[in-house]
Amino acid sequence: MNELQHILQAFAHSQKSGQRTVLATVVQTSGSVYRRPGARMLLLEDGQMISAISGGCLEGDVFERAQSLMFYGGEPMVVRYDTTSGEDIVFGFGLGCNGVVDVLIESLDGEVAASQMSFIQDCLQSGQVGAIATVFQVEGVSDITVGSRLMLKADGTVINSISNAVIAQKIEKNTCDVLEAKQTCVQSYTLTPGRVDVLIEVIHPLVPLLVFGSGYDAIPVVQLAKNLGWQVTVIDDRPGYLRSDRFPQADQILWCEADHLDSYKYLLTPQTVAVVMTHRYLSDLAFLKTLITSPVRYLGVLGPKRRMQQMWDDLAKENILVTDAQKQRIYNPVGLDIAAETPEEIALSIVAEIQAVIGGRRGGFLRDRPGSIHSLLQEPCLTLA
């Protein structure tokens, strides 16, 4: 279960038990920081803190500041934590990160604030990407409030609580652009009387992972993927292996013959990632015939390069010619090079490679990465109007 799922689950429980809740959201950062904009932490009346917005340094102060909102109500507030000064290590929060973090703290008792929770839940359950634009700073504008939002679903549905129609229209346009690019960013809007700053955040659905094969080495792949909150389906034609007691964490186990496309074709979407690891050559080949031409964004194939080359040759004999673009989506041998030997280590390398691919990274050492580790995700929306 990922952190958004934990937050949603805890929020749903708090609603049933009548507990008051406050949500803290990172809305803007600069310099070296631990979490990116969009990171959330749920604070409960009984003292629980679900998830985190830093490495553990800011949470206590945020909790103290949230008490007044939790018990007495009030307007959302934005708190800036500036650790760029060397003296912060002694006199401040001791982060030593040399960065700035702006945190929006708001009570979830209000309809506008709580509506984002329903929106996020819808995105996760429907498997559709969405975007939330949150106003977190207002200067000189009287009819826009901190915490007001515009939410956009993939089907074009708009949920808007921003009262200024002119700004709302601009924000909606920019949110459409962000939704298409699938890149969270901060956007500033300059008006005649002042300025408005908005976090436009992409809400990604759960990653759907298809594991073709139910051998012993598929078990840790499923376990690791579920720890990340992914939605996992295990597919095989061996009922003796494909059992719920072997894969208790899987969301679905699907028995089907490899060449029965109709049994699993509906699962092959542009959001899907897949790993073929049946350990049987003919089964792998049959699955590949379907998967190669499917829209899945990642396709990993277990086995050495010479085995994969034999598959290319056999596919060519059947007049199945693989394009360069299709080959780019195929990762074989599957996994990152981390000297993996055991099933658990191999599973780690596979899941890590999938995360790198869907995150747009190459899986190298962070020490060799120039600039900030989040630099690709910290760019402002320079192309937005």
Buried (B, 14 or more C-beta within 10 A) or exposed (E): EBBBBBBBBBBEEBEEEEBBBBBBBBBBBBBBBBBBBBBBBBBBBEEBBBBBBBEEBBBEBBBEBBEBBBEEEEEBBBBEBBBEEEEBEEEBBEBEBBBBBBBBBBBBEBEBBBBBBEBBBBBBEEBBBBBBBBBBBBEEBEEBBBBBBBBBBBEEEEBBBBEBEEBBEBBBEBBBBBBEBEBBBBBEBEBEEEEBBBBBBBBBBBBBBBBBBBBEBBBBBBBBBBEBBBBBBBBBBBEEBBEEEBBEBBBEBBBBEBBEBEBBEEBBEEBBBBBBBBBBEEBBBBBBBBBBEBEBBBBBBBBEEEBBEBBBEBBEEEEBEBEEEBEEBBBBBBBBEEEBEEBBBBBBBBBBBBBBBBEEEEBEEEEEEEEBBBEEBBEEBEEBE
